[in-house]
Amino acid sequence: MIEGTILLVGCGKMGGALLDGWFARGLNPVDAIVIEPAGRDAVMPCSKHRALTCLPHASKIPRDFRPDVVLFAVKPQVADEVVPAYASFAAQHPVFLSVIAGKTTGYFQRHLGGAAVVRAMPNTPAAIGKGISVLYAAPGVSDVQRQVCDVLMSAVGAVEWVTDESLMDAVTAVSGSGPAYVFLLAECLRDAGVKAGLPAALAANLARATVAGSGALLEQSDTPPETLRQNVTSPGGTTAAALNVLMGPDGFKTLLTRAVAEATKRSKELAG
């Protein structure tokens, strides 16, 4: 059950997924305000919850609105323009919860005057309730505020916490950006199938179903991924032949390790 008042700043794909998850968990629309510069028409949940207040700017928020949570879900490139407008809410002692990639809790405390800040990194499967979010609470966040943030993020999937904020860059690289790596796998598998002679539609269906099915198997099994891989691989068979390439010196593991390292580096750069 989602309780309390929420100010959601930004309602794109992630903000919209969170809002839908909260409504599914019982949030009363009158207890939330959404700030979306594109206006009410840009916020899909507005069409389902007419009592939800959607405003274009912080200056439009009613003076008597006292949020328990202010959640930032905007792009990191516009954070400098958006975040300072909410500094006045710090006097009301809400928890500021951010899903903005790369921006540290220190960044928000500088702009918000030492407020209670929790940083979260969700990923796009949140859109279907299958995401995973990793959270870090800055000093000064109460146990109750931690629990509130946990409940809010669990509305779109699993939740983990870390006590070392520096780990959030690697979290971003692995799970935040990770869905793109999986989609690329499906894309490459499709294209390789076409090159091997399959009709394009069949190759696309095989790649999609194989990636999706394998992910579901991994989710529902306690078996480590390396064991699941070995279970598919007969000695001297077709899978082994393919894995000899993928697991070679310049293969999949090497490339993915480099990719995660680059994404981690970029996350640190975004922090400024």
C-alpha positions as CSV (number, residue, x, y, z in Angstrom):
1,M,0.0,0.0,0.0
2,I,1.4,3.4,-1.1
3,E,0.6,6.1,1.5
4,G,1.6,9.7,2.0
5,T,2.0,12.6,-0.4
6,I,4.3,12.5,-3.4
7,L,5.6,15.2,-5.7
8,L,6.9,13.6,-8.9
9,V,9.2,15.8,-10.9
10,G,9.3,14.4,-14.5
11,C,6.9,11.9,-15.9
12,G,8.6,10.3,-18.9
13,K,9.1,6.6,-19.3
14,M,10.5,5.9,-15.8
15,G,8.4,8.5,-14.0
16,G,5.3,7.1,-15.7
17,A,6.2,3.5,-14.8
18,L,6.6,4.5,-11.2
19,L,3.3,6.3,-11.2
20,D,1.5,3.4,-12.7
21,G,3.1,1.1,-10.1
22,W,2.1,3.3,-7.2
23,F,-1.5,3.5,-8.4
24,A,-1.5,-0.3,-8.7
25,R,-0.4,-0.4,-5.1
26,G,-3.2,1.9,-3.9
27,L,-1.9,5.4,-4.2
28,N,-4.8,7.9,-4.0
29,P,-4.5,10.3,-7.0
30,V,-5.3,13.3,-4.7
31,D,-2.1,12.6,-2.7
32,A,0.2,13.2,-5.7
33,I,1.3,16.1,-7.9
34,V,3.2,15.6,-11.1
35,I,5.4,18.2,-12.6
36,E,5.7,17.7,-16.3
37,P,6.8,20.7,-18.5
38,A,4.9,19.2,-21.5
39,G,1.7,19.5,-19.6
40,R,-1.1,17.2,-18.6
41,D,-1.5,15.7,-22.1
42,A,2.0,14.2,-21.8
43,V,1.3,12.3,-18.7
44,M,-0.5,9.0,-19.6
45,P,-1.8,8.2,-16.1
46,C,-3.7,11.4,-16.2
47,S,-6.2,9.9,-18.6
48,K,-6.9,7.1,-16.1
49,H,-6.8,9.2,-13.0
50,R,-8.6,12.5,-13.6
51,A,-8.1,13.5,-9.9
52,L,-4.3,13.5,-10.5
53,T,-2.9,17.0,-10.5
54,C,-0.4,17.6,-13.4
55,L,1.5,21.0,-13.5
56,P,4.1,22.4,-15.9
57,H,6.4,24.0,-13.3
58,A,7.2,24.1,-9.5
59,S,5.9,27.6,-9.3
60,K,2.4,26.3,-9.9
61,I,2.4,23.9,-6.9
62,P,-0.3,25.0,-4.3
63,R,1.3,26.5,-1.2
64,D,-0.5,24.2,1.2
65,F,0.9,21.0,-0.5
66,R,3.4,19.3,1.8
67,P,5.0,16.3,0.2
68,D,6.4,13.4,2.2
69,V,8.5,12.5,-0.9
70,V,9.9,14.6,-3.7
71,L,11.0,12.3,-6.5
72,F,13.2,13.5,-9.4
73,A,12.8,11.6,-12.6
74,V,14.3,13.9,-15.2
75,K,17.3,13.5,-17.5
76,P,20.7,14.3,-16.0
77,Q,21.3,16.9,-18.7
78,V,18.5,19.1,-17.3
79,A,19.0,18.5,-13.6
80,D,20.8,21.8,-13.1
81,E,17.8,23.7,-14.4
82,V,15.2,21.7,-12.5
83,V,16.5,20.7,-9.1
84,P,17.1,24.2,-7.5
85,A,13.4,25.1,-7.9
86,Y,12.5,22.6,-5.2
87,A,14.9,23.8,-2.5
88,S,12.1,25.5,-0.7
89,F,10.5,22.2,0.1
90,A,13.6,21.2,2.2
91,A,12.1,23.2,5.2
92,Q,9.2,20.7,5.2
93,H,11.6,17.8,5.7
94,P,10.5,15.4,3.0
95,V,12.9,12.8,1.6
96,F,14.2,13.7,-1.8
97,L,14.4,10.5,-3.9
98,S,16.3,10.7,-7.2
99,V,16.4,8.3,-10.1
100,I,18.6,10.7,-12.2
101,A,21.6,8.8,-13.5
102,G,25.0,9.9,-12.3
103,K,23.9,12.6,-9.9
104,T,25.2,12.0,-6.4
105,T,23.4,12.6,-3.1
106,G,26.0,15.4,-2.5
107,Y,24.8,17.1,-5.7
108,F,21.3,17.3,-4.4
109,Q,22.3,18.4,-0.9
110,R,24.3,21.3,-2.4
111,H,21.2,22.4,-4.4
112,L,18.6,21.6,-1.7
113,G,20.4,22.8,1.5
114,G,21.4,19.6,3.2
115,A,18.1,17.8,2.7
116,A,17.5,14.0,3.3
117,V,18.4,12.4,0.0
118,V,18.1,8.9,-1.3
119,R,19.6,8.0,-4.7
120,A,18.1,5.2,-6.8
121,M,19.0,3.5,-10.0
122,P,16.1,1.5,-11.6
123,N,16.1,0.1,-15.1
124,T,13.6,0.0,-17.9
125,P,11.9,-3.4,-17.2
126,A,10.2,-1.3,-14.5
127,A,7.7,-0.5,-17.2
128,I,6.3,-4.1,-16.8
129,G,7.0,-4.4,-13.1
130,K,10.1,-6.5,-13.7
131,G,12.8,-3.9,-12.9
132,I,15.4,-3.9,-10.3
133,S,16.5,-0.8,-8.4
134,V,19.5,-0.2,-6.2
135,L,19.2,2.5,-3.6
136,Y,21.7,4.5,-1.4
137,A,20.7,6.7,1.5
138,A,22.8,9.7,2.4
139,P,23.5,10.3,6.1
140,G,20.5,12.0,7.7
141,V,17.8,9.8,6.1
142,S,15.6,8.3,8.7
143,D,14.6,4.6,8.9
144,V,11.1,5.6,8.1
145,Q,12.2,7.5,5.0
146,R,14.3,4.6,3.9
147,Q,11.3,2.3,4.2
148,V,9.1,4.8,2.3
149,C,11.6,4.8,-0.6
150,D,11.9,1.0,-0.5
151,V,8.1,0.7,-0.9
152,L,8.0,3.3,-3.7
153,M,10.7,1.6,-5.8
154,S,9.4,-1.9,-5.1
155,A,6.2,-1.0,-6.9
156,V,8.2,-1.6,-10.2
157,G,10.4,-4.5,-9.2
158,A,13.1,-5.8,-6.9
159,V,15.0,-3.5,-4.6
160,E,18.6,-3.7,-3.3
161,W,20.5,-1.2,-1.0
162,V,24.2,-0.3,-0.9
163,T,26.0,1.5,1.8
164,D,28.8,2.8,-0.4
165,E,27.6,5.4,-2.9
166,S,30.7,4.9,-5.1
167,L,29.2,1.5,-6.1
168,M,26.3,3.3,-7.8
169,D,28.4,4.0,-11.0
170,A,28.9,0.3,-11.5
171,V,25.3,-0.4,-10.7
172,T,24.3,2.0,-13.4
173,A,26.6,0.3,-15.8
174,V,25.4,-3.2,-15.0
175,S,21.6,-3.0,-14.4
176,G,20.7,0.6,-15.4
177,S,22.3,0.2,-18.9
178,G,22.1,-3.6,-18.9
179,P,18.7,-3.9,-20.7
180,A,20.3,-2.3,-23.8
181,Y,23.0,-5.0,-23.8
182,V,20.3,-7.7,-23.8
183,F,18.3,-6.0,-26.6
184,L,21.5,-5.8,-28.6
185,L,22.0,-9.5,-28.1
186,A,18.5,-10.2,-29.5
187,E,19.3,-7.8,-32.4
188,C,22.6,-9.5,-33.2
189,L,21.2,-13.0,-32.9
190,R,18.4,-12.0,-35.3
191,D,20.9,-10.6,-37.8
192,A,23.2,-13.6,-37.5
193,G,20.2,-15.9,-38.2
194,V,19.4,-14.0,-41.4
195,K,23.0,-14.2,-42.5
196,A,22.9,-17.9,-41.9
197,G,19.9,-18.2,-44.3
198,L,16.8,-17.8,-42.2
199,P,13.9,-15.7,-43.4
200,A,13.9,-12.4,-41.6
201,A,10.6,-12.8,-39.8
202,L,11.5,-16.2,-38.5
203,A,15.0,-15.1,-37.4
204,A,13.4,-12.2,-35.5
205,N,10.8,-14.5,-33.8
206,L,13.5,-17.0,-32.8
207,A,15.8,-14.4,-31.4
208,R,13.1,-12.6,-29.4
209,A,11.6,-15.9,-28.0
210,T,15.0,-17.3,-27.2
211,V,16.2,-14.2,-25.3
212,A,12.9,-13.8,-23.5
213,G,12.6,-17.5,-22.6
214,S,16.1,-17.8,-21.4
215,G,15.6,-14.7,-19.2
216,A,12.5,-16.2,-17.7
217,L,14.3,-19.5,-17.0
218,L,17.1,-17.6,-15.3
219,E,14.6,-15.7,-13.2
220,Q,12.7,-18.7,-12.1
221,S,15.7,-20.9,-11.4
222,D,18.1,-20.8,-8.5
223,T,20.7,-22.4,-10.7
224,P,23.8,-20.2,-11.5
225,P,23.9,-18.9,-15.1
226,E,27.2,-20.8,-15.8
227,T,25.4,-24.0,-14.9
228,L,22.4,-23.2,-17.1
229,R,24.9,-22.5,-19.9
230,Q,26.7,-25.8,-19.3
231,N,23.3,-27.6,-19.3
232,V,22.8,-26.5,-22.9
233,T,26.3,-27.4,-24.0
234,S,27.0,-30.9,-25.2
235,P,30.7,-31.7,-25.7
236,G,31.7,-31.3,-29.3
237,G,28.2,-30.1,-30.3
238,T,26.8,-27.0,-32.0
239,T,26.6,-25.0,-28.8
240,A,30.2,-25.8,-27.9
241,A,31.3,-24.7,-31.3
242,A,29.6,-21.3,-30.9
243,L,30.9,-20.9,-27.4
244,N,34.4,-21.5,-28.5
245,V,34.0,-18.2,-30.4
246,L,32.0,-16.3,-27.8
247,M,34.3,-17.3,-25.0
248,G,37.5,-16.7,-26.8
249,P,40.2,-14.2,-25.8
250,D,38.4,-11.3,-27.6
251,G,34.9,-12.7,-27.1
252,F,31.7,-11.8,-25.4
253,K,33.1,-11.6,-21.8
254,T,36.0,-9.4,-22.8
255,L,33.7,-7.0,-24.7
256,L,31.1,-6.9,-22.0
257,T,33.7,-6.2,-19.3
258,R,35.0,-3.3,-21.4
259,A,31.5,-2.0,-22.1
260,V,30.6,-2.0,-18.4
261,A,33.9,-0.2,-17.6
262,E,33.1,2.5,-20.1
263,A,29.5,2.9,-18.8
264,T,30.9,3.2,-15.2
265,K,33.3,5.8,-16.4
266,R,30.6,7.8,-18.1
267,S,28.4,7.6,-15.0
268,K,31.2,9.2,-13.0
269,E,31.5,11.9,-15.6
270,L,27.8,12.7,-15.4
271,A,28.2,13.3,-11.7
272,G,30.3,16.3,-12.5
